[in-house]
Amino acid sequence: MLNYILHGDAAAGPGLLIAHGLFGSARNWGVIAKRLSQDRPVVAVDMRNHGQSPWYDTHSYIDMADDLAEVIDHLGGAWDVLGHSMGGKAAMVLALTHPEKLRRLIVADIAPVAYDHSQMQYIEAMRAVDLARVSKRSDALAQLEGVDDPQLRSFFLQSLDIAERRWRLNLDVLAAEMPKILSFPDTDARFDGPTLFLSGAESHYVDRAYRPRIKALFPRAQFAKIPGAGHWLHAEKPREFEAAVRHWLAVTQAA
């Protein structure tokens, strides 16, 4: 089963499950998860091949959705689910294949479509780090060539285990499965529960042209944007992101 971090009181009943994006981890969501846990229990998971979760030879969205379903079965009840980017696609597939396990769905800056922007350059940058010469984080930082964004470099290094000199990312499988990660399963299923597509206003991941497809799969979909935020909306505008999620959960009746 996936590793997860619980925030708040699990005895308070079903709450919110958070699925991170590619190269992320449950720890990345610590601050937001802790704040949201003031109103409900919040569980942030490490997706397969990430963080402290098991490594597998596959990384399809059906696999990831089944992983999330297993966690919800372990926790008990039906949960609200929030997913960002890759985690958002996994959350959508969970809703389409296991709708009884969700009350509501929040999809952060991703759509149920295939994208053509590969993330292989980041995998190659991490692979190029000579871990034998890494004794502190700055040693790895100096070797992350080709990653110009300082925020991205810092983000990637959160998945580096300095003591064991290893990445907590199954880079080989993520590389091999990149076409699946960029795609989305072809399906005619639909999720009839309340759904929010929350995007960064400066991001192009949820184009208006995708709305007919979104509505076909998620008839009750609502759309909102966070001004001044891009794809990493929860990291760029954490307070605004938290407020938007909290407000929508407060005013939307669960399925």
C-alpha positions, 0 to 999 in steps of 0.5 A, spaced: 500 500 500 502 507 498 505 510 504 501 516 507 501 522 512 495 523 516 494 530 518 488 531 524 484 526 527 482 520 523 477 519 528 473 525 525 471 521 519 472 521 512 476 527 510 480 529 504 486 525 500 491 529 496 495 526 491 501 529 488 504 530 481 510 527 478 516 528 482 513 530 488 511 527 495 506 527 500 511 531 504 511 537 499 503 538 501 505 538 508 503 546 510 497 546 506 495 539 508 496 541 516 492 547 515 486 544 511 486 539 517 483 544 521 476 542 519 477 535 517 482 529 517 487 530 511 491 524 508 497 526 503 500 520 499 506 518 496 504 515 489 507 509 487 515 510 485 515 516 489 517 518 496 516 512 501 511 508 497 513 501 493 516 501 487 513 498 481 515 496 474 508 500 471 506 507 472 499 507 469 493 511 471 489 505 472 495 502 477 495 509 480 487 509 481 487 502 484 493 504 489 488 510 491 482 506 492 486 501 496 488 507 501 481 509 501 479 502 503 484 502 508 482 508 511 474 507 511 468 510 508 468 515 501 473 521 501 474 527 498 480 527 493 484 532 491 490 531 485 495 535 482 497 534 475 499 527 475 495 526 481 490 530 478 489 525 472 490 519 477 484 522 481 480 523 475 481 515 473 479 513 480 473 517 480 471 514 473 473 507 475 471 507 483 466 512 484 463 509 490 470 511 494 469 519 492 464 524 495 467 530 491 473 531 487 478 537 486 483 537 480 488 542 480 491 544 474 490 538 469 485 536 464 483 529 462 487 529 455 494 527 453 499 532 453 506 533 448 511 536 453 515 530 456 518 531 462 524 527 460 529 533 461 528 533 468 529 525 469 536 526 465 538 531 469 537 527 476 540 521 473 546 525 471 547 527 478 553 523 481 551 521 487 557 518 489 560 525 490 554 528 494 554 529 501 550 535 502 544 538 498 548 543 495 553 538 492 547 535 488 544 542 487 551 544 483 550 538 479 543 539 476 545 542 470 539 544 465 534 545 470 534 553 470 528 554 475 531 555 482 524 553 485 524 546 480 531 545 483 529 545 490 523 541 489 527 535 485 532 535 491 526 534 496 526 527 493 534 526 494 536 521 500 542 524 502 544 519 507 543 513 502 545 517 496 539 515 492 533 518 489 526 517 492 524 516 485 524 510 480 527 514 475 528 508 470 520 506 470 518 513 470 522 514 464 519 508 461 512 509 462 513 517 460 508 516 454 503 513 459 504 519 464 503 524 459 496 520 456 489 519 459 485 513 458 480 512 453 473 512 457 466 513 456 465 512 464 463 518 468 463 521 475 456 524 477 459 527 483 461 535 485 468 536 481 472 542 481 477 544 476 482 549 480 487 552 475 492 557 475 490 563 471 497 563 468 497 556 466 495 553 459 494 546 462 486 547 462 485 550 456 477 552 454 477 547 448 478 541 453 471 543 457 467 539 452 471 533 454 471 535 461 464 536 462 462 529 458 466 525 464 464 530 469 457 533 468 457 537 475 464 540 473 465 547 476 471 551 474 475 556 478 482 560 477 487 563 481 490 569 479 497 570 478 499 562 479 501 557 474 501 550 474 504 549 481 499 553 483 499 550 490 506 552 491 506 559 488 499 561 491 499 557 497 494 561 501 489 563 495 489 555 493 488 553 501 482 558 501 479 556 494 479 549 496 476 550 503 471 555 500 469 550 495 468 544 500 464 548 505 459 550 500 459 544 496 454 538 498 458 532 498 455 526 493 
